Every structure is written in C-alpha cells, then in structure tokens.
C-alpha cells in the first residue's frame, strides 16, 4: 500500500511540470546574448509539434555555476571570443558527463574560439563530424538537405560514453 501511495505522489508531483532550457552565459565578449528569439521560437515549435512541455520562459545560466545542473538543455551562441575559466571547464565537463546537453550555434565568428575551449573540456575526446544521413537528422523530421550558409561550417559532436 505504501508503494502505491508513493507512486501516486510521484505521478502527481511530475504532472504538468515543464522542462526548462537556458542560454549559456560565458566570458570572452562573444555576444552570448545574441539571437534572443531563437530559443523562445524553438520552445514554441517543440511544444506545438512534438508534444513537449518546455517552459516558455527561457533562463540564462553561467557556464561555471551550479545552477547549470537545473537545466537539461543549454544553448550557446555568439559572434566571437569564448573563454572558459578553469572552474567553467570542470563544471561544464561535469554537466555534460552527467547527462546535460549543450547546443552550440556559431552565429558566425565563434567557431575557432569554441573549438579551443571545448578541447579544454574534453582534451582526449575530439569533436566528430556528424554525417548528413545520421539518425539525428531523420527523426522526427527528415532533413533532405542540411543547408550550410558558410562552406567551412561543420556539424559536429563529441562521442561521449559511446553516444553522439
């Protein structure tokens, strides 16, 4: 009986709870706040089309803060320099190896800087190119073509714990 009550409490606790996502705030002067409508638009699309319950209020979180662990998904964007402190590196590594997801959008000019900083986070785990036919581009919507604005743009990821 106690187990049944506990299950009921847990179900009620999670009923209607929405996930929160945030923009990552970082040092270096690279416009971490660029493109302020991108995440609200993503949230709206996901909630309407793939039945998520993402909170429409998008947070802001510093890469080196403990608060980062309250967000399952963080988004990073900008136009230039990115600098991670030693604390940022450790915190971000812990966040990612604990199951957190970091989406990086090079809003032009960030690529060379973020690659150096990500190498600090995972020095023995290089970025891997994701091929256009990878399942991530097939579900739930199939991409017939990945449109690249700039020819040097590469969609890449870390293979972490055996997963892309």
Long-range contacts (C-beta under 8 A, 24 or more apart in sequence): 16-53, 17-53, 18-53, 18-54, 18-55, 19-52, 19-53, 19-54, 19-55, 19-72, 19-73, 20-54, 20-55, 20-57, 20-58, 20-59, 20-70, 20-71, 21-54, 21-55, 21-58, 21-59, 21-71, 21-72, 21-73, 21-74, 21-75, 22-58, 22-59, 22-60, 22-61, 22-68, 22-71, 22-73, 22-74, 22-75, 23-58, 23-59, 23-60, 23-61, 23-74, 23-75, 23-76, 23-77, 24-61, 24-62, 24-63, 24-68, 24-74, 24-75, 24-76, 24-102, 25-60, 25-61, 25-62, 25-63, 26-62, 26-63, 26-76, 26-78, 26-82, 26-83, 26-84, 26-88, 27-82, 27-83, 27-84, 27-85, 27-88, 28-80, 28-81, 28-82, 28-83, 28-113, 29-80, 29-81, 30-78, 30-79, 30-80, 30-81, 30-82, 30-109, 30-110, 30-113, 31-77, 31-78, 31-79, 31-80, 31-107, 32-76, 32-77, 32-78, 34-77, 34-78, 34-79, 34-107, 35-77, 35-105, 35-107, 38-75, 38-77, 38-105, 39-75, 42-75, 50-140, 63-88, 63-91, 63-92, 64-88, 64-91, 64-92, 65-91, 66-91, 68-92, 68-95, 68-100, 69-95, 69-98, 69-100, 71-100, 72-99, 72-100, 72-101, 73-100, 73-101, 73-103, 74-100, 74-101, 74-102, 74-103, 75-103, 75-105, 76-102, 76-103, 76-104, 76-105, 76-114, 77-104, 77-105, 77-106, 77-107, 77-110, 78-106, 78-107, 78-109, 78-110, 79-107, 79-108, 79-109, 79-110, 80-109, 80-110, 80-113, 81-113, 82-110, 82-113, 82-114, 82-117, 83-113, 83-117, 84-117, 84-120, 84-121, 89-117, 89-120, 89-121, 92-121, 93-121, 93-122, 96-121, 96-158, 96-160, 97-160, 97-161, 106-153, 108-150, 111-152, 111-153, 118-158, 122-158, 122-160, 125-158, 125-159, 125-160, 126-158, 127-156, 127-157, 127-158, 128-156, 128-157, 128-158, 128-159, 128-164, 129-154, 129-155, 129-156, 130-155, 130-156, 130-157, 130-164, 134-164, 136-164
